[in-house]
Amino acid sequence: MKISVVIQGSPQSQSCTTAFEYTKAIIESENEVFRIFFHQDAVLASNSLDQAPSDEPRIGDLWSELAAKHKLEMIVCSTSAVRRGILGKAEAERMGMKSNLLPNFVLGGLGLLMDAVFESERTITFGE
């Protein structure tokens, strides 16, 4: 079964952590992760400048490693990202700045979310 995951809660919220654990469970099962879409405050997980306390893992790094290991498509809502100061390579170059988007995250629009909903047999949303 194709399953897409939508995350709306901030990286510090339980919803982001639960979404991460759920995604790992999908991978371990016979199902397929079609797409992961970060929306609203969840886009903050993709910020390479985000720092967690020394006794906590950086959830963005965990997502990035999971995506690299399993070749997952992780889309960050471009509008939500720009509003929160997260810039991909193209936006950063245009503004004369450096990108602060973690590896394995890709900026994209809501059309990719709609595509995920239509192409997946299930779409699970985690948010506050």
C-alpha positions as CSV (number, residue, x, y, z in Angstrom):
1,M,0.0,0.0,0.0
2,K,1.3,3.5,-0.9
3,I,1.1,5.8,2.1
4,S,1.9,9.5,2.2
5,V,2.7,11.4,5.5
6,V,1.8,15.0,6.1
7,I,3.4,16.8,9.1
8,Q,2.1,20.1,10.4
9,G,3.4,20.3,13.9
10,S,6.7,22.0,14.9
11,P,9.9,19.9,15.3
12,Q,9.6,20.3,19.1
13,S,6.0,18.8,19.1
14,Q,5.0,15.3,19.7
15,S,3.3,15.1,16.3
16,C,6.7,15.5,14.5
17,T,8.3,12.7,16.6
18,T,5.2,10.5,16.2
19,A,5.2,11.1,12.4
20,F,8.9,10.0,12.3
21,E,8.2,6.8,14.2
22,Y,5.2,6.1,12.1
23,T,7.2,6.6,8.9
24,K,9.9,4.1,10.2
25,A,7.1,1.6,10.9
26,I,5.8,2.0,7.3
27,I,9.3,1.3,6.0
28,E,9.6,-1.8,8.2
29,S,6.2,-3.1,7.0
30,E,5.2,-4.3,3.5
31,N,4.0,-0.8,2.7
32,E,5.6,2.0,0.7
33,V,6.1,5.6,1.7
34,F,5.1,7.6,-1.4
35,R,5.9,11.1,-0.1
36,I,6.5,13.0,3.1
37,F,5.2,16.6,3.1
38,F,6.2,19.2,5.7
39,H,3.7,22.0,6.1
40,Q,3.2,24.9,8.4
41,D,5.6,24.8,11.4
42,A,6.8,21.4,10.5
43,V,9.0,23.0,7.8
44,L,11.3,24.1,10.7
45,A,12.6,20.6,10.8
46,S,14.4,21.3,7.5
47,N,16.3,24.2,8.9
48,S,20.0,23.4,9.2
49,L,20.4,26.3,11.7
50,D,18.0,24.8,14.2
51,Q,19.7,23.6,17.3
52,A,18.4,21.2,19.9
53,P,19.5,20.9,23.5
54,S,22.6,18.7,23.9
55,D,20.6,15.8,25.3
56,E,18.0,15.7,22.5
57,P,18.5,14.6,18.9
58,R,17.9,17.1,16.1
59,I,14.7,15.8,14.4
60,G,15.6,17.3,11.1
61,D,18.9,15.3,11.0
62,L,17.0,12.2,11.8
63,W,14.5,12.8,9.0
64,S,17.4,13.6,6.6
65,E,19.2,10.4,7.5
66,L,16.0,8.3,7.1
67,A,15.4,9.9,3.7
68,A,19.0,9.2,2.5
69,K,18.9,5.6,3.7
70,H,15.5,4.7,2.2
71,K,15.4,7.1,-0.7
72,L,12.4,9.0,0.6
73,E,10.9,12.0,-1.1
74,M,10.6,14.8,1.5
75,I,8.9,17.9,0.3
76,V,8.9,21.2,2.4
77,C,6.1,23.6,1.6
78,S,8.0,26.5,-0.1
79,T,5.6,29.2,1.1
80,S,5.7,28.0,4.7
81,A,9.5,27.7,4.5
82,V,10.2,31.2,3.2
83,R,7.8,32.7,5.8
84,R,10.0,31.0,8.4
85,G,13.3,32.0,7.0
86,I,14.2,28.7,5.3
87,L,15.9,29.1,1.9
88,G,16.7,26.5,-0.7
89,K,19.7,26.9,-3.0
90,A,17.9,28.9,-5.7
91,E,16.2,31.3,-3.3
92,A,19.4,31.8,-1.3
93,E,21.4,32.6,-4.5
94,R,18.7,35.1,-5.6
95,M,18.9,36.9,-2.3
96,G,22.7,36.7,-2.0
97,M,22.5,34.4,1.0
98,K,23.4,30.8,1.9
99,S,20.9,28.0,1.8
100,N,19.8,26.7,5.2
101,L,17.8,23.7,3.9
102,L,19.1,20.4,5.3
103,P,20.2,17.7,2.8
104,N,17.4,15.4,1.5
105,F,14.7,18.0,2.0
106,V,13.3,19.7,-1.2
107,L,11.2,22.8,-1.5
108,G,7.9,22.3,-3.3
109,G,4.4,23.6,-3.6
110,L,1.0,22.4,-2.5
111,G,0.5,20.8,-5.9
112,L,2.9,18.0,-4.7
113,L,0.7,17.5,-1.6
114,M,-2.4,17.2,-3.8
115,D,-0.5,14.7,-6.0
116,A,0.5,12.7,-2.9
117,V,-3.2,12.6,-1.8
118,F,-4.3,11.3,-5.2
119,E,-1.5,8.9,-5.8
120,S,-1.5,7.3,-2.3
121,E,-4.0,4.8,-1.0
122,R,-3.7,6.5,2.4
123,T,-2.5,9.9,3.5
124,I,-1.9,10.3,7.2
125,T,-1.6,13.8,8.8
126,F,0.2,14.6,12.0
127,G,-0.4,18.1,13.4
128,E,-1.5,20.2,16.2
